[in-house]
Amino acid sequence: MPARSFVCFATYRAAGMTETLRRALTHRIATLAAATAALVMGVLLAISWSSWTAERSALERRISELTQQADRSQSLWKAQLAACHAAADPDKRLTEAAYEAPADTRAAARRLLTERPEGIDVCARMESADQAVLSTLQ
């Protein structure tokens, strides 16, 4: 009998708690508070959404400006490089084809080893200087 009375008590207690919860949630003040909270969260979402949209369009404009600026500077650097090479050796005209990857990479590697362009030496010196600085920092 005691186990059965406990089950009945627990069922009665759960029914009472459910009724209390139902009354609390359907009360006028609780309904008003929930509606106000929902309205406030909706307004905050709308404000945040408009802010995010404005920030996104500003970032897209900035990306577009930076892309155009990079294109302009790239064409400027190419023009300066071509002028530099033309001034250094007027008989030798560099074109875009000169910068394309050669079909035979072994021949190109042999040519680079025999001709030793200045840029490779400068880069190697800069890398060794970077490594020296980094080794002292560690």
N, C-alpha and C positions, 0 to 999 in steps of 0.2 A: 503493500500500500504506500509506503513512503516514496518510492520511486515514481509511482503514478501521480501522486500529489505534487511532486516536484515538476513533472512534465506539464501538468495542468497549470501550475503556478507560472512556469516559464512561458507557456502559451498566452496566459492571461496578461502577463507582464509585457510580452512582445506586442500584443494587440493594443495595450494601453500606450506603449511608446509610439506605435504607428499612428494612433489617433492623436496623440500629443503633437507629433511631428506634422501631421496633416493640418491640424489646427494652426500651428505656428506658420506654416508656409502659405496658408490661405488667408492669413490675417491681413487686414488693410495696410498696416504699416510695413509688413514684410513685402507685400506686393509692390507698394510704392517704392520701397528701398531697392528692390530688384529691378524695377523698371528704370529708376534713376541711374543705377549702376550700369545697366545695359546701354542707356542713352549716352552716358558719359564715355563709356568705352568705345561706342560707335563714333562719337565726335573725335576722340583721341586717335582712333584708327584713321579717320578721314584726314586729320591734320598731318599725321605721320606719313600717310600715303602721298599727299601733295608735296610734302617736304622731300620725300624720297624721289618723286618724279622730277622735281625741280633740280635736285642734286644730280640725278642721272643725266638729264639733258645738258646740264652745265659740264659734266665730265665728258659727255659725247662731243660737245663743241670743242672742248680743250683737246681731246684726242684728234679731232679733225684739224685743228690749228697746228698741232705738233706734227702731224703727218705732212701737212703742206709745207711747214717750215723745214722738215727733214728732206723732203723732195727738192726744195729750193737749194738747201745747203749742199745736197749731194750733187746737183747739177753744177753748182759753183765750184765744188772741189774737183769735179771731173774736168771742168774748163780750165782751172788753174793747173791741174796736173798735165793736161794736154799742152798748155802754153809753156809750162816748165820743160817738158820733153822737147817741144819744138824749138825752144831757145837753146837747149843744150846740144841738140843734134838736128839741124834743119833738114838734113837729107833723110833722116829716119822718121817716118810718120807712124805714130801709134794709133791704132784703131781699136774698136771693140773686139775684133777678131784676135788681136794680140793678147787679150785677157782671157779668152776662152781656154778651157782645158784641152791640152793636146790629146790626140788620139792615142799616141804611143807614150805611155807614162815613163817607160824606161829611158827612152831617148831624152825626154824632158828632164828626168832626174840626172842623167849624165851631163846634159847641157848646164844644169844648175851647179853641178859640182865643178865643172871646168870654168864656168864664167864667174861664179861667186858674186851674185848681185849684192850691192851695198846694204840693202834692207835686211838681208839675213844676218849680216855681221852686226848691225845695229841692234836687231832684235835679240840676238844671242848675248850681246853685252848687257842689254837691259835686263834680260832674264837672270843672268848671273849676278847682276847687282841686286835685283829683287831677292834672289835666294840668299845673298850675303846679309841683307838687311833683316830678312825673316829669321835667319839662323841666329842672329844676335838678339832678336826679340824673344826667342824661345829659350 
